[in-house]
């Protein structure tokens, strides 16, 4: 999950220069989990894999720095 969060933050960095204050970013990602499992019928180790697509929306608000007098 930390890597997913890091990827989302890096992808959102492109939108930093956007003029609007509230950035409603949409997320589309694929999650794939796998592990090796022994298949007795084929007498070999195969990957047992599960994949799902995840979509959602991230609401982020810019924090503007105030200039010092």
C-alpha positions as CSV (number, residue, x, y, z in Angstrom):
1,X,0.0,0.0,0.0
2,X,2.9,2.3,0.7
3,X,4.1,1.9,-2.9
4,X,0.6,2.5,-4.2
5,X,0.4,5.7,-2.2
6,X,3.9,6.8,-3.4
7,X,2.8,6.2,-7.0
8,X,-0.4,8.2,-6.5
9,X,1.6,11.1,-5.0
10,X,4.1,11.1,-7.9
11,X,1.3,10.9,-10.5
12,X,-0.5,13.8,-8.8
13,X,2.7,16.0,-8.8
14,X,2.0,16.7,-12.5
15,X,-1.2,18.5,-11.4
16,X,0.6,20.8,-8.9
17,X,0.6,23.8,-11.4
18,X,-3.2,23.6,-11.8
19,X,-5.0,26.8,-11.0
20,X,-7.9,25.3,-9.1
21,X,-7.8,24.9,-5.4
22,X,-9.7,21.6,-5.1
23,X,-8.2,18.9,-7.3
24,X,-10.6,16.0,-7.7
25,X,-8.3,13.4,-9.1
26,X,-9.6,10.1,-10.4
27,X,-7.7,6.9,-9.7
28,X,-7.5,3.8,-11.9
29,X,-5.2,1.1,-10.8
30,X,-4.9,-2.7,-11.0
31,X,-4.0,-4.9,-8.0
32,X,-2.4,-8.2,-8.8
33,X,-1.6,-10.7,-6.0
34,X,0.2,-14.0,-6.7
35,X,1.9,-16.8,-4.9
36,X,3.5,-20.1,-5.9
37,X,1.4,-23.2,-5.5
38,X,2.2,-26.8,-6.2
39,X,-0.1,-28.3,-8.8
40,X,-0.2,-32.1,-8.1
41,X,-1.9,-32.9,-11.5
42,X,0.9,-31.2,-13.5
43,X,3.7,-32.0,-10.9
44,X,5.0,-28.4,-11.0
45,X,4.8,-25.1,-9.1
46,X,2.4,-22.5,-10.7
47,X,1.4,-19.0,-9.8
48,X,-2.0,-18.7,-8.2
49,X,-3.1,-15.2,-9.2
50,X,-5.9,-12.8,-8.3
51,X,-6.4,-9.5,-10.2
52,X,-8.9,-6.7,-9.7
53,X,-9.3,-3.2,-11.0
54,X,-9.8,-0.4,-8.4
55,X,-11.2,3.0,-9.2
56,X,-11.9,5.9,-7.0
57,X,-11.6,9.6,-6.5
58,X,-9.0,11.5,-4.4
59,X,-9.8,14.9,-3.1
60,X,-6.8,17.1,-2.4
61,X,-6.6,20.7,-1.4
62,X,-3.6,22.9,-2.0
63,X,-1.9,24.6,0.9
64,X,-0.7,28.0,-0.2
65,X,2.4,29.4,1.5
66,X,2.0,32.9,2.7
67,X,4.7,35.4,1.8
68,X,6.6,36.8,4.7
69,X,6.4,40.6,5.1
